[in-house]
Amino acid sequence: MTLSKLVLGGFLLLVLNACTADDVLYCRQMGVEGTTEHGKCMSYYHEQEAAFDADRHMCAREADETYPPHLYDYGSYASVGAGWGGPFTGPRGGFYGGQSIRIEPDRRHNAELDRLRMRIIEPCMQQHGWVSGSSWQAGRQAVRPPKQPRVTKPQAAEELPWLK
């Protein structure tokens, strides 16, 4: 086999793996592909994914109250090198000689906004029992009830040590 065939074969494997659904990859990683447990694995994957997505949506709405989606930079378009002229009624609505360019979103700004939102989302997801606010695959933990103030009940008089 030549080197080019090996490279091509490796490339095809990468492409096919990239096209494989996340649920199939998850169950493959669990080592149950082709076994009777595969169906249970797929069901578990989709149940956890749906539960996580529902909780994440609710927590994201809480984050929206402080950091609404309109704060993100979605990019824009601008015209450069254009002038106005005469009776031109073309698709540019009066521009001639200009060019429209795409201004990419500010990725640093959006990353900082994501970080700030996660300060709200992460504790919210942990209150719902998720270990991580980013992925359900990190697992779940037992949801602890809110701490109640500790109240000690007075003991009966005969149980008090100084009365014995």
N, C-alpha and C positions, 0 to 999 in steps of 0.2 A: 504494500500500500504506500502510495506516495504521500509526501508531506501535505500537499494541497488537498488530497482526499481526507486526511485526518483533520485538517483545519476546517474543511467544509462540513465534515461529520460533526465536529464539535460545535460549529456554528448552528447547524440544524437542531442539535439537542438544546442549545440555549434558546433558540426561537420557539421550539415546541414547549419547553418548560415555561417560557414567558407567557404562552397562550393557555397554560393550564390554570384552571380556576383555583382560587385560594383554598376552598374547602377540600379539593382533591389533594393539593399540596400538603395541607395540614394533616390529613389522614395518612398520606404517604409518609410524612415525618413520624407519625405515631406507629408506623410499621404494621398497619392493619389493611393495607391495600390488597385486595384479592382474597380477603378472609370474610368470615361471617360477621365479624365485628365492624366491617366497613360501613354498613348501613347505619349502625348505631353511632359511629364516629361522625358521619355526615349529619345525622340528626342533631347530635350534640353541638356540632359546629354552628349550625344554623340557629338553634335555640339560644346559644350564648351570644352569637352575633346580633340577633334581634333584641335580646334583653339589654345588651351593652349599648346598641344604637338608640334605644328608647331612653335609657338613662342619660346618655351623652347628649341627646337632643334637649332633654329637660335642663341639664346643667348648662348647655350652651345658651339656652334662653335666659338663664340667670346671668350669664356673662354678658349677654346682649344689653342688659339693663345698664351696665357700667360702660361697656365698650361696644357700642352698636356697630353692625356691619358696614354702615356708611363711612366709618373711619378708615376702612381699608383703602389702599391705593390700587385702583383697577386699571391704571394706565389710561391713555387718551390718544387723540390724534391732533395734529397741528399742521397748519399750512405754512410752508416756507418759500421764500423767493417768489412770491406772487404779487401781482398788481391788479388794479381794477381797470376795466376798459370797456368802452362802448356798449354796443347793443348785444354783446355776447349773452346768449341764453342757454348755454350748454349745461352739462351735468354739474359743473363747478359753480353755477349760479353767479357768474360775473368774474371769476378769477381767470387770469390767463398767465401762462408761463410758470405757474407755481407747481408745487408738489406737496402732497399730503404725506406726512410721516407718522409712524406709530411711536408713541412715547411709552416705553415699557413701565410696568408698575415698579414702585420702589420696594424692592424685596426686603431690604433691611427694616424699613418702616413696618411692613407687614409681619415680618418675623418678630419684631418687638411687640407688636399688637397681639400676636399669637401667644407670646410669652406672658404678657399681662393677663390675657383671658384665661390661660391655664392656671394662674394663681387663684382663680375662682372655680374653674372646672375641676381641677384635681381634687380639692377637698370635698366638693360636691359628689364626685364619683366615689370617693372613699366612704362617704356617708351611705352610699347605696351598696357598699360592700365590695367594690372593685379595688384591686391593688393599684391599678394604674388608670389614669384618665385617657390614656392613649391607645391601649389595646386590651381586649378582654382576655387575650392569651396569657397575660401576666397572672391571671387567676382572680379568685374571690377570697374574701376573708369574712368571718362572721361579723354581721352588723351588730355593733354594740349599742345598747340603748343609751340615751343621754344620761350622764351622771346625775344621780339624785343626791341631794345633801344627806349625809349620814346622820341618822337619828338613832340615838341609843335609848332604848326603853329602860325605865327604872326597874330594877330588880325587886323582887319581893323582899321584905324586911329580913326574913330568916336567912336569905342568901347573902346578905352583906357581910363581908369578912369581919368587920369590927364589932358586929353584934353577936358573934359566936362565942 
